[in-house]
C-alpha cells in the first residue's frame, strides 16, 4: 500500500506557515480511507485556496492513488481548536 500520509504531508507542508501545528489523522473504514488534516487557523485558508482550488488539486492527486480493495480516499481540512 502506498504511503499516502507521507505524500499528503509532502503536498501540504510547503503551503503552511506553521508546519509544527499540522496533524494528519487517519480513519480506516470499510468503504473509505479518511484523512483529516488539522491545521493552524492561519493556514486553513491558504491550503484550501480561493474557491477551494488548492484543496481540490490535492484531492485529485490523492484520489489517483490506488488503495487496497475497492475503498476510496476522503480528504478534509480543518483548523486545530484551542
PDB file with one MODEL, atoms N, CA, C and O in Angstrom:
MODEL        1
ATOM      1  N   UNK A   1       0.850  -1.186   0.000  1.00  0.00           N
ATOM      2  CA  UNK A   1       0.000   0.000   0.000  1.00  0.00           C
ATOM      3  C   UNK A   1       0.892   1.246   0.000  1.00  0.00           C
ATOM      4  O   UNK A   1       1.853   1.324   0.766  1.00  0.00           O
ATOM      5  N   UNK A   2       0.578   2.203  -0.848  1.00  0.00           N
ATOM      6  CA  UNK A   2       1.404   3.417  -0.892  1.00  0.00           C
ATOM      7  C   UNK A   2       1.309   4.212   0.405  1.00  0.00           C
ATOM      8  O   UNK A   2       0.314   4.135   1.126  1.00  0.00           O
ATOM      9  N   UNK A   3       2.339   4.959   0.683  1.00  0.00           N
ATOM     10  CA  UNK A   3       2.380   5.760   1.901  1.00  0.00           C
ATOM     11  C   UNK A   3       1.683   7.098   1.631  1.00  0.00           C
ATOM     12  O   UNK A   3       2.331   8.102   1.337  1.00  0.00           O
ATOM     13  N   UNK A   4       0.357   7.087   1.737  1.00  0.00           N
ATOM     14  CA  UNK A   4      -0.459   8.245   1.390  1.00  0.00           C
ATOM     15  C   UNK A   4      -0.248   9.383   2.374  1.00  0.00           C
ATOM     16  O   UNK A   4      -0.235  10.547   1.974  1.00  0.00           O
ATOM     17  N   UNK A   5      -0.082   9.070   3.648  1.00  0.00           N
ATOM     18  CA  UNK A   5       0.105  10.153   4.619  1.00  0.00           C
ATOM     19  C   UNK A   5       1.419  10.898   4.380  1.00  0.00           C
ATOM     20  O   UNK A   5       1.496  12.104   4.616  1.00  0.00           O
ATOM     21  N   UNK A   6       2.447  10.195   3.917  1.00  0.00           N
ATOM     22  CA  UNK A   6       3.703  10.862   3.571  1.00  0.00           C
ATOM     23  C   UNK A   6       3.514  11.764   2.348  1.00  0.00           C
ATOM     24  O   UNK A   6       4.013  12.889   2.319  1.00  0.00           O
ATOM     25  N   UNK A   7       2.798  11.270   1.347  1.00  0.00           N
ATOM     26  CA  UNK A   7       2.503  12.075   0.162  1.00  0.00           C
ATOM     27  C   UNK A   7       1.696  13.313   0.540  1.00  0.00           C
ATOM     28  O   UNK A   7       1.989  14.416   0.078  1.00  0.00           O
ATOM     29  N   UNK A   8       0.691  13.128   1.372  1.00  0.00           N
ATOM     30  CA  UNK A   8      -0.140  14.249   1.815  1.00  0.00           C
ATOM     31  C   UNK A   8       0.697  15.273   2.574  1.00  0.00           C
ATOM     32  O   UNK A   8       0.540  16.478   2.381  1.00  0.00           O
ATOM     33  N   UNK A   9       1.572  14.794   3.426  1.00  0.00           N
ATOM     34  CA  UNK A   9       2.464  15.684   4.168  1.00  0.00           C
ATOM     35  C   UNK A   9       3.373  16.477   3.219  1.00  0.00           C
ATOM     36  O   UNK A   9       3.584  17.673   3.417  1.00  0.00           O
ATOM     37  N   UNK A  10       3.907  15.816   2.196  1.00  0.00           N
ATOM     38  CA  UNK A  10       4.784  16.477   1.229  1.00  0.00           C
ATOM     39  C   UNK A  10       4.036  17.524   0.404  1.00  0.00           C
ATOM     40  O   UNK A  10       4.631  18.515  -0.019  1.00  0.00           O
ATOM     41  N   UNK A  11       2.747  17.314   0.174  1.00  0.00           N
ATOM     42  CA  UNK A  11       1.957  18.268  -0.602  1.00  0.00           C
ATOM     43  C   UNK A  11       1.521  19.474   0.219  1.00  0.00           C
ATOM     44  O   UNK A  11       1.488  20.594  -0.291  1.00  0.00           O
ATOM     45  N   UNK A  12       1.185  19.252   1.488  1.00  0.00           N
ATOM     46  CA  UNK A  12       0.590  20.312   2.307  1.00  0.00           C
ATOM     47  C   UNK A  12       1.643  21.131   3.050  1.00  0.00           C
ATOM     48  O   UNK A  12       1.505  22.349   3.164  1.00  0.00           O
ATOM     49  N   UNK A  13       2.681  20.488   3.551  1.00  0.00           N
ATOM     50  CA  UNK A  13       3.655  21.182   4.399  1.00  0.00           C
ATOM     51  C   UNK A  13       4.272  22.432   3.765  1.00  0.00           C
ATOM     52  O   UNK A  13       4.435  23.431   4.466  1.00  0.00           O
ATOM     53  N   UNK A  14       4.624  22.427   2.474  1.00  0.00           N
ATOM     54  CA  UNK A  14       5.191  23.666   1.899  1.00  0.00           C
ATOM     55  C   UNK A  14       4.200  24.830   1.841  1.00  0.00           C
ATOM     56  O   UNK A  14       4.611  25.978   1.675  1.00  0.00           O
ATOM     57  N   UNK A  15       2.922  24.553   1.973  1.00  0.00           N
ATOM     58  CA  UNK A  15       1.904  25.597   1.870  1.00  0.00           C
ATOM     59  C   UNK A  15       1.628  26.307   3.189  1.00  0.00           C
ATOM     60  O   UNK A  15       1.052  27.395   3.195  1.00  0.00           O
ATOM     61  N   UNK A  16       2.031  25.706   4.306  1.00  0.00           N
ATOM     62  CA  UNK A  16       1.649  26.240   5.613  1.00  0.00           C
ATOM     63  C   UNK A  16       2.774  27.050   6.252  1.00  0.00           C
ATOM     64  O   UNK A  16       3.956  26.827   5.993  1.00  0.00           O
ATOM     65  N   UNK A  17       2.370  27.991   7.091  1.00  0.00           N
ATOM     66  CA  UNK A  17       3.338  28.805   7.839  1.00  0.00           C
ATOM     67  C   UNK A  17       3.710  28.170   9.170  1.00  0.00           C
ATOM     68  O   UNK A  17       4.752  28.480   9.749  1.00  0.00           O
ATOM     69  N   UNK A  18       2.847  27.274   9.651  1.00  0.00           N
ATOM     70  CA  UNK A  18       3.062  26.614  10.942  1.00  0.00           C
ATOM     71  C   UNK A  18       3.064  25.090  10.745  1.00  0.00           C
ATOM     72  O   UNK A  18       2.111  24.420  11.141  1.00  0.00           O
ATOM     73  N   UNK A  19       4.123  24.538  10.138  1.00  0.00           N
ATOM     74  CA  UNK A  19       4.136  23.093   9.888  1.00  0.00           C
ATOM     75  C   UNK A  19       4.146  22.261  11.166  1.00  0.00           C
ATOM     76  O   UNK A  19       3.706  21.111  11.163  1.00  0.00           O
ATOM     77  N   UNK A  20       4.642  22.831  12.248  1.00  0.00           N
ATOM     78  CA  UNK A  20       4.673  22.080  13.514  1.00  0.00           C
ATOM     79  C   UNK A  20       3.275  21.849  14.065  1.00  0.00           C
ATOM     80  O   UNK A  20       3.073  20.940  14.870  1.00  0.00           O
ATOM     81  N   UNK A  21       2.310  22.653  13.645  1.00  0.00           N
ATOM     82  CA  UNK A  21       0.938  22.511  14.138  1.00  0.00           C
ATOM     83  C   UNK A  21       0.118  21.547  13.287  1.00  0.00           C
ATOM     84  O   UNK A  21      -0.978  21.154  13.688  1.00  0.00           O
ATOM     85  N   UNK A  22       0.626  21.163  12.131  1.00  0.00           N
ATOM     86  CA  UNK A  22      -0.123  20.289  11.229  1.00  0.00           C
ATOM     87  C   UNK A  22      -0.205  18.878  11.796  1.00  0.00           C
ATOM     88  O   UNK A  22       0.782  18.327  12.284  1.00  0.00           O
ATOM     89  N   UNK A  23      -1.393  18.312  11.720  1.00  0.00           N
ATOM     90  CA  UNK A  23      -1.608  16.955  12.215  1.00  0.00           C
ATOM     91  C   UNK A  23      -2.494  16.219  11.227  1.00  0.00           C
ATOM     92  O   UNK A  23      -3.509  16.753  10.781  1.00  0.00           O
ATOM     93  N   UNK A  24      -2.115  14.995  10.883  1.00  0.00           N
ATOM     94  CA  UNK A  24      -2.900  14.169   9.964  1.00  0.00           C
ATOM     95  C   UNK A  24      -3.438  12.986  10.750  1.00  0.00           C
ATOM     96  O   UNK A  24      -2.681  12.227  11.356  1.00  0.00           O
ATOM     97  N   UNK A  25      -4.760  12.840  10.732  1.00  0.00           N
ATOM     98  CA  UNK A  25      -5.409  11.702  11.389  1.00  0.00           C
ATOM     99  C   UNK A  25      -6.058  10.841  10.323  1.00  0.00           C
ATOM    100  O   UNK A  25      -6.643  11.347   9.366  1.00  0.00           O
ATOM    101  N   UNK A  26      -5.947   9.532  10.502  1.00  0.00           N
ATOM    102  CA  UNK A  26      -6.462   8.590   9.513  1.00  0.00           C
ATOM    103  C   UNK A  26      -7.546   7.741  10.157  1.00  0.00           C
ATOM    104  O   UNK A  26      -7.362   7.192  11.243  1.00  0.00           O
ATOM    105  N   UNK A  27      -8.676   7.642   9.474  1.00  0.00           N
ATOM    106  CA  UNK A  27      -9.764   6.772   9.916  1.00  0.00           C
ATOM    107  C   UNK A  27      -9.944   5.711   8.844  1.00  0.00           C
ATOM    108  O   UNK A  27     -10.284   6.017   7.701  1.00  0.00           O
ATOM    109  N   UNK A  28      -9.714   4.470   9.220  1.00  0.00           N
ATOM    110  CA  UNK A  28      -9.753   3.358   8.281  1.00  0.00           C
ATOM    111  C   UNK A  28     -11.123   2.690   8.359  1.00  0.00           C
ATOM    112  O   UNK A  28     -11.430   2.009   9.337  1.00  0.00           O
ATOM    113  N   UNK A  29     -11.943   2.886   7.329  1.00  0.00           N
ATOM    114  CA  UNK A  29     -13.281   2.305   7.312  1.00  0.00           C
ATOM    115  C   UNK A  29     -13.402   1.232   6.248  1.00  0.00           C
ATOM    116  O   UNK A  29     -12.438   0.921   5.549  1.00  0.00           O
ATOM    117  N   UNK A  30     -14.611   0.663   6.131  1.00  0.00           N
ATOM    118  CA  UNK A  30     -14.845  -0.391   5.151  1.00  0.00           C
ATOM    119  C   UNK A  30     -14.845   0.141   3.719  1.00  0.00           C
ATOM    120  O   UNK A  30     -14.277  -0.479   2.820  1.00  0.00           O
ATOM    121  N   UNK A  31     -15.490   1.298   3.513  1.00  0.00           N
ATOM    122  CA  UNK A  31     -15.615   1.844   2.170  1.00  0.00           C
ATOM    123  C   UNK A  31     -14.610   2.953   1.872  1.00  0.00           C
ATOM    124  O   UNK A  31     -14.234   3.170   0.720  1.00  0.00           O
ATOM    125  N   UNK A  32     -14.183   3.647   2.918  1.00  0.00           N
ATOM    126  CA  UNK A  32     -13.325   4.812   2.720  1.00  0.00           C
ATOM    127  C   UNK A  32     -12.107   4.766   3.630  1.00  0.00           C
ATOM    128  O   UNK A  32     -12.145   4.208   4.727  1.00  0.00           O
ATOM    129  N   UNK A  33     -11.046   5.358   3.153  1.00  0.00           N
ATOM    130  CA  UNK A  33      -9.862   5.635   3.948  1.00  0.00           C
ATOM    131  C   UNK A  33      -9.868   7.151   4.105  1.00  0.00           C
ATOM    132  O   UNK A  33      -9.552   7.879   3.164  1.00  0.00           O
ATOM    133  N   UNK A  34     -10.229   7.625   5.298  1.00  0.00           N
ATOM    134  CA  UNK A  34     -10.444   9.049   5.514  1.00  0.00           C
ATOM    135  C   UNK A  34      -9.210   9.698   6.128  1.00  0.00           C
ATOM    136  O   UNK A  34      -8.667   9.225   7.126  1.00  0.00           O
ATOM    137  N   UNK A  35      -8.787  10.786   5.511  1.00  0.00           N
ATOM    138  CA  UNK A  35      -7.665  11.575   6.003  1.00  0.00           C
ATOM    139  C   UNK A  35      -8.195  12.923   6.454  1.00  0.00           C
ATOM    140  O   UNK A  35      -8.811  13.651   5.675  1.00  0.00           O
ATOM    141  N   UNK A  36      -7.955  13.251   7.710  1.00  0.00           N
ATOM    142  CA  UNK A  36      -8.352  14.536   8.274  1.00  0.00           C
ATOM    143  C   UNK A  36      -7.069  15.299   8.586  1.00  0.00           C
ATOM    144  O   UNK A  36      -6.254  14.861   9.398  1.00  0.00           O
ATOM    145  N   UNK A  37      -6.906  16.435   7.936  1.00  0.00           N
ATOM    146  CA  UNK A  37      -5.714  17.260   8.132  1.00  0.00           C
ATOM    147  C   UNK A  37      -6.112  18.448   8.994  1.00  0.00           C
ATOM    148  O   UNK A  37      -6.959  19.254   8.607  1.00  0.00           O
ATOM    149  N   UNK A  38      -5.497  18.548  10.162  1.00  0.00           N
ATOM    150  CA  UNK A  38      -5.775  19.645  11.087  1.00  0.00           C
ATOM    151  C   UNK A  38      -4.623  20.636  10.999  1.00  0.00           C
ATOM    152  O   UNK A  38      -3.451  20.273  11.107  1.00  0.00           O
ATOM    153  N   UNK A  39      -4.992  21.910  10.800  1.00  0.00           N
ATOM    154  CA  UNK A  39      -4.005  22.959  10.559  1.00  0.00           C
ATOM    155  C   UNK A  39      -4.187  24.114  11.523  1.00  0.00           C
ATOM    156  O   UNK A  39      -5.253  24.288  12.114  1.00  0.00           O
ATOM    157  N   UNK A  40      -3.135  24.901  11.673  1.00  0.00           N
ATOM    158  CA  UNK A  40      -3.211  26.147  12.429  1.00  0.00           C
ATOM    159  C   UNK A  40      -4.266  27.025  11.753  1.00  0.00           C
ATOM    160  O   UNK A  40      -4.353  27.033  10.525  1.00  0.00           O
ATOM    161  N   UNK A  41      -5.073  27.766  12.528  1.00  0.00           N
ATOM    162  CA  UNK A  41      -6.136  28.596  11.928  1.00  0.00           C
ATOM    163  C   UNK A  41      -5.649  29.556  10.842  1.00  0.00           C
ATOM    164  O   UNK A  41      -6.399  29.860   9.914  1.00  0.00           O
ATOM    165  N   UNK A  42      -4.417  30.036  10.939  1.00  0.00           N
ATOM    166  CA  UNK A  42      -3.887  30.940   9.917  1.00  0.00           C
ATOM    167  C   UNK A  42      -3.606  30.236   8.590  1.00  0.00           C
ATOM    168  O   UNK A  42      -3.530  30.888   7.549  1.00  0.00           O
ATOM    169  N   UNK A  43      -3.452  28.917   8.618  1.00  0.00           N
ATOM    170  CA  UNK A  43      -3.060  28.170   7.426  1.00  0.00           C
ATOM    171  C   UNK A  43      -4.222  27.551   6.658  1.00  0.00           C
ATOM    172  O   UNK A  43      -4.056  27.152   5.506  1.00  0.00           O
ATOM    173  N   UNK A  44      -5.384  27.468   7.275  1.00  0.00           N
ATOM    174  CA  UNK A  44      -6.506  26.769   6.641  1.00  0.00           C
ATOM    175  C   UNK A  44      -6.879  27.412   5.305  1.00  0.00           C
ATOM    176  O   UNK A  44      -7.026  26.714   4.301  1.00  0.00           O
ATOM    177  N   UNK A  45      -7.031  28.724   5.286  1.00  0.00           N
ATOM    178  CA  UNK A  45      -7.401  29.409   4.052  1.00  0.00           C
ATOM    179  C   UNK A  45      -6.374  29.246   2.953  1.00  0.00           C
ATOM    180  O   UNK A  45      -6.730  29.139   1.779  1.00  0.00           O
ATOM    181  N   UNK A  46      -5.119  29.227   3.316  1.00  0.00           N
ATOM    182  CA  UNK A  46      -4.034  29.080   2.343  1.00  0.00           C
ATOM    183  C   UNK A  46      -4.078  27.686   1.710  1.00  0.00           C
ATOM    184  O   UNK A  46      -3.865  27.544   0.506  1.00  0.00           O
ATOM    185  N   UNK A  47      -4.350  26.673   2.510  1.00  0.00           N
ATOM    186  CA  UNK A  47      -4.371  25.306   1.990  1.00  0.00           C
ATOM    187  C   UNK A  47      -5.640  25.052   1.177  1.00  0.00           C
ATOM    188  O   UNK A  47      -5.593  24.347   0.170  1.00  0.00           O
ATOM    189  N   UNK A  48      -6.753  25.608   1.594  1.00  0.00           N
ATOM    190  CA  UNK A  48      -7.987  25.419   0.833  1.00  0.00           C
ATOM    191  C   UNK A  48      -7.927  26.210  -0.471  1.00  0.00           C
ATOM    192  O   UNK A  48      -8.352  25.717  -1.516  1.00  0.00           O
ATOM    193  N   UNK A  49      -7.406  27.422  -0.415  1.00  0.00           N
ATOM    194  CA  UNK A  49      -7.243  28.228  -1.619  1.00  0.00           C
ATOM    195  C   UNK A  49      -8.523  28.928  -2.036  1.00  0.00           C
ATOM    196  O   UNK A  49      -9.599  28.674  -1.495  1.00  0.00           O
ATOM    197  N   UNK A  50      -8.382  29.803  -2.995  1.00  0.00           N
ATOM    198  CA  UNK A  50      -9.524  30.561  -3.499  1.00  0.00           C
ATOM    199  C   UNK A  50     -10.492  29.606  -4.197  1.00  0.00           C
ATOM    200  O   UNK A  50     -10.112  28.883  -5.119  1.00  0.00           O
ATOM    201  N   UNK A  51     -11.730  29.614  -3.751  1.00  0.00           N
ATOM    202  CA  UNK A  51     -12.789  28.740  -4.281  1.00  0.00           C
ATOM    203  C   UNK A  51     -12.430  27.258  -4.135  1.00  0.00           C
ATOM    204  O   UNK A  51     -12.957  26.424  -4.871  1.00  0.00           O
ATOM    205  N   UNK A  52     -11.546  26.921  -3.201  1.00  0.00           N
ATOM    206  CA  UNK A  52     -11.187  25.529  -2.941  1.00  0.00           C
ATOM    207  C   UNK A  52     -10.277  24.901  -3.979  1.00  0.00           C
ATOM    208  O   UNK A  52     -10.161  23.677  -4.041  1.00  0.00           O
ATOM    209  N   UNK A  53      -9.640  25.711  -4.782  1.00  0.00           N
ATOM    210  CA  UNK A  53      -8.832  25.172  -5.885  1.00  0.00           C
ATOM    211  C   UNK A  53      -7.614  24.387  -5.416  1.00  0.00           C
ATOM    212  O   UNK A  53      -7.300  23.339  -5.981  1.00  0.00           O
ATOM    213  N   UNK A  54      -6.933  24.875  -4.402  1.00  0.00           N
ATOM    214  CA  UNK A  54      -5.738  24.164  -3.915  1.00  0.00           C
ATOM    215  C   UNK A  54      -6.146  22.839  -3.280  1.00  0.00           C
ATOM    216  O   UNK A  54      -5.529  21.806  -3.539  1.00  0.00           O
ATOM    217  N   UNK A  55      -7.190  22.870  -2.446  1.00  0.00           N
ATOM    218  CA  UNK A  55      -7.669  21.641  -1.803  1.00  0.00           C
ATOM    219  C   UNK A  55      -8.130  20.631  -2.850  1.00  0.00           C
ATOM    220  O   UNK A  55      -7.851  19.439  -2.721  1.00  0.00           O
ATOM    221  N   UNK A  56      -8.822  21.088  -3.870  1.00  0.00           N
ATOM    222  CA  UNK A  56      -9.275  20.176  -4.921  1.00  0.00           C
ATOM    223  C   UNK A  56      -8.110  19.600  -5.715  1.00  0.00           C
ATOM    224  O   UNK A  56      -8.171  18.446  -6.139  1.00  0.00           O
ATOM    225  N   UNK A  57      -7.060  20.373  -5.923  1.00  0.00           N
ATOM    226  CA  UNK A  57      -5.877  19.853  -6.611  1.00  0.00           C
ATOM    227  C   UNK A  57      -5.205  18.760  -5.776  1.00  0.00           C
ATOM    228  O   UNK A  57      -4.774  17.739  -6.312  1.00  0.00           O
ATOM    229  N   UNK A  58      -5.118  18.980  -4.465  1.00  0.00           N
ATOM    230  CA  UNK A  58      -4.540  17.964  -3.573  1.00  0.00           C
ATOM    231  C   UNK A  58      -5.411  16.715  -3.584  1.00  0.00           C
ATOM    232  O   UNK A  58      -4.893  15.599  -3.631  1.00  0.00           O
ATOM    233  N   UNK A  59      -6.731  16.894  -3.542  1.00  0.00           N
ATOM    234  CA  UNK A  59      -7.654  15.750  -3.598  1.00  0.00           C
ATOM    235  C   UNK A  59      -7.469  14.964  -4.898  1.00  0.00           C
ATOM    236  O   UNK A  59      -7.445  13.733  -4.879  1.00  0.00           O
ATOM    237  N   UNK A  60      -7.340  15.656  -6.010  1.00  0.00           N
ATOM    238  CA  UNK A  60      -7.167  14.988  -7.303  1.00  0.00           C
ATOM    239  C   UNK A  60      -5.931  14.096  -7.293  1.00  0.00           C
ATOM    240  O   UNK A  60      -5.970  12.974  -7.798  1.00  0.00           O
ATOM    241  N   UNK A  61      -4.853  14.580  -6.730  1.00  0.00           N
ATOM    242  CA  UNK A  61      -3.627  13.778  -6.645  1.00  0.00           C
ATOM    243  C   UNK A  61      -3.854  12.561  -5.755  1.00  0.00           C
ATOM    244  O   UNK A  61      -3.478  11.448  -6.123  1.00  0.00           O
ATOM    245  N   UNK A  62      -4.465  12.760  -4.591  1.00  0.00           N
ATOM    246  CA  UNK A  62      -4.676  11.639  -3.668  1.00  0.00           C
ATOM    247  C   UNK A  62      -5.669  10.629  -4.217  1.00  0.00           C
ATOM    248  O   UNK A  62      -5.499   9.426  -4.017  1.00  0.00           O
ATOM    249  N   UNK A  63      -6.701  11.098  -4.906  1.00  0.00           N
ATOM    250  CA  UNK A  63      -7.707  10.181  -5.441  1.00  0.00           C
ATOM    251  C   UNK A  63      -7.132   9.287  -6.535  1.00  0.00           C
ATOM    252  O   UNK A  63      -7.703   8.239  -6.837  1.00  0.00           O
ATOM    253  N   UNK A  64      -6.019   9.684  -7.127  1.00  0.00           N
ATOM    254  CA  UNK A  64      -5.412   8.868  -8.178  1.00  0.00           C
ATOM    255  C   UNK A  64      -4.589   7.709  -7.613  1.00  0.00           C
ATOM    256  O   UNK A  64      -4.176   6.822  -8.360  1.00  0.00           O
ATOM    257  N   UNK A  65      -4.350   7.711  -6.316  1.00  0.00           N
ATOM    258  CA  UNK A  65      -3.574   6.649  -5.675  1.00  0.00           C
ATOM    259  C   UNK A  65      -4.486   5.456  -5.403  1.00  0.00           C
ATOM    260  O   UNK A  65      -5.574   5.606  -4.847  1.00  0.00           O
ATOM    261  N   UNK A  66      -4.034   4.287  -5.797  1.00  0.00           N
ATOM    262  CA  UNK A  66      -4.826   3.076  -5.548  1.00  0.00           C
ATOM    263  C   UNK A  66      -4.633   2.616  -4.103  1.00  0.00           C
ATOM    264  O   UNK A  66      -3.527   2.653  -3.564  1.00  0.00           O
ATOM    265  N   UNK A  67      -5.729   2.186  -3.495  1.00  0.00           N
ATOM    266  CA  UNK A  67      -5.674   1.616  -2.154  1.00  0.00           C
ATOM    267  C   UNK A  67      -6.197   0.190  -2.219  1.00  0.00           C
ATOM    268  O   UNK A  67      -6.805  -0.214  -3.211  1.00  0.00           O
ATOM    269  N   UNK A  68      -5.959  -0.561  -1.166  1.00  0.00           N
ATOM    270  CA  UNK A  68      -6.367  -1.962  -1.130  1.00  0.00           C
ATOM    271  C   UNK A  68      -7.877  -2.094  -1.273  1.00  0.00           C
ATOM    272  O   UNK A  68      -8.637  -1.291  -0.731  1.00  0.00           O
ATOM    273  N   UNK A  69      -8.297  -3.106  -2.003  1.00  0.00           N
ATOM    274  CA  UNK A  69      -9.724  -3.360  -2.157  1.00  0.00           C
ATOM    275  C   UNK A  69     -10.389  -2.303  -3.017  1.00  0.00           C
ATOM    276  O   UNK A  69      -9.766  -1.701  -3.892  1.00  0.00           O
ATOM    277  N   UNK A  70     -11.654  -2.093  -2.750  1.00  0.00           N
ATOM    278  CA  UNK A  70     -12.434  -1.117  -3.515  1.00  0.00           C
ATOM    279  C   UNK A  70     -12.679   0.146  -2.713  1.00  0.00           C
ATOM    280  O   UNK A  70     -13.614   0.895  -2.993  1.00  0.00           O
ATOM    281  N   UNK A  71     -11.846   0.380  -1.724  1.00  0.00           N
ATOM    282  CA  UNK A  71     -12.027   1.578  -0.899  1.00  0.00           C
ATOM    283  C   UNK A  71     -11.573   2.811  -1.649  1.00  0.00           C
ATOM    284  O   UNK A  71     -10.737   2.751  -2.550  1.00  0.00           O
ATOM    285  N   UNK A  72     -12.150   3.932  -1.249  1.00  0.00           N
ATOM    286  CA  UNK A  72     -11.773   5.213  -1.828  1.00  0.00           C
ATOM    287  C   UNK A  72     -11.219   6.100  -0.725  1.00  0.00           C
ATOM    288  O   UNK A  72     -11.391   5.832   0.464  1.00  0.00           O
ATOM    289  N   UNK A  73     -10.554   7.158  -1.150  1.00  0.00           N
ATOM    290  CA  UNK A  73      -9.948   8.096  -0.201  1.00  0.00           C
ATOM    291  C   UNK A  73     -10.857   9.299  -0.035  1.00  0.00           C
ATOM    292  O   UNK A  73     -11.426   9.803  -1.004  1.00  0.00           O
ATOM    293  N   UNK A  74     -10.986   9.749   1.192  1.00  0.00           N
ATOM    294  CA  UNK A  74     -11.658  11.007   1.508  1.00  0.00           C
ATOM    295  C   UNK A  74     -10.642  11.906   2.189  1.00  0.00           C
ATOM    296  O   UNK A  74      -9.795  11.443   2.953  1.00  0.00           O
ATOM    297  N   UNK A  75     -10.736  13.194   1.904  1.00  0.00           N
ATOM    298  CA  UNK A  75      -9.790  14.146   2.470  1.00  0.00           C
ATOM    299  C   UNK A  75     -10.533  15.372   2.957  1.00  0.00           C
ATOM    300  O   UNK A  75     -11.353  15.941   2.237  1.00  0.00           O
ATOM    301  N   UNK A  76     -10.240  15.776   4.191  1.00  0.00           N
ATOM    302  CA  UNK A  76     -10.845  17.002   4.723  1.00  0.00           C
ATOM    303  C   UNK A  76      -9.771  17.820   5.431  1.00  0.00           C
ATOM    304  O   UNK A  76      -8.807  17.286   5.979  1.00  0.00           O
ATOM    305  N   UNK A  77      -9.973  19.124   5.398  1.00  0.00           N
ATOM    306  CA  UNK A  77      -9.079  20.056   6.070  1.00  0.00           C
ATOM    307  C   UNK A  77      -9.880  20.794   7.129  1.00  0.00           C
ATOM    308  O   UNK A  77     -11.010  21.214   6.882  1.00  0.00           O
ATOM    309  N   UNK A  78      -9.294  20.948   8.303  1.00  0.00           N
ATOM    310  CA  UNK A  78      -9.965  21.652   9.386  1.00  0.00           C
ATOM    311  C   UNK A  78      -8.910  22.346  10.235  1.00  0.00           C
ATOM    312  O   UNK A  78      -7.727  22.012  10.179  1.00  0.00           O
ATOM    313  N   UNK A  79      -9.355  23.307  11.011  1.00  0.00           N
ATOM    314  CA  UNK A  79      -8.411  24.023  11.868  1.00  0.00           C
ATOM    315  C   UNK A  79      -8.331  23.356  13.232  1.00  0.00           C
ATOM    316  O   UNK A  79      -9.288  22.736  13.696  1.00  0.00           O
ATOM    317  N   UNK A  80      -7.196  23.493  13.853  1.00  0.00           N
ATOM    318  CA  UNK A  80      -6.992  22.963  15.195  1.00  0.00           C
ATOM    319  C   UNK A  80      -7.725  23.872  16.163  1.00  0.00           C
ATOM    320  O   UNK A  80      -7.564  25.092  16.133  1.00  0.00           O
ATOM    321  N   UNK A  81      -8.522  23.272  17.012  1.00  0.00           N
ATOM    322  CA  UNK A  81      -9.243  24.041  18.029  1.00  0.00           C
ATOM    323  C   UNK A  81      -8.353  24.204  19.251  1.00  0.00           C
ATOM    324  O   UNK A  81      -7.695  23.257  19.682  1.00  0.00           O
ATOM    325  N   UNK A  82      -8.335  25.398  19.800  1.00  0.00           N
ATOM    326  CA  UNK A  82      -7.529  25.655  21.007  1.00  0.00           C
ATOM    327  C   UNK A  82      -8.282  25.284  22.260  1.00  0.00           C
ATOM    328  O   UNK A  82      -7.757  25.434  23.363  1.00  0.00           O
TER     329      UNK A  82
ENDMDL
END
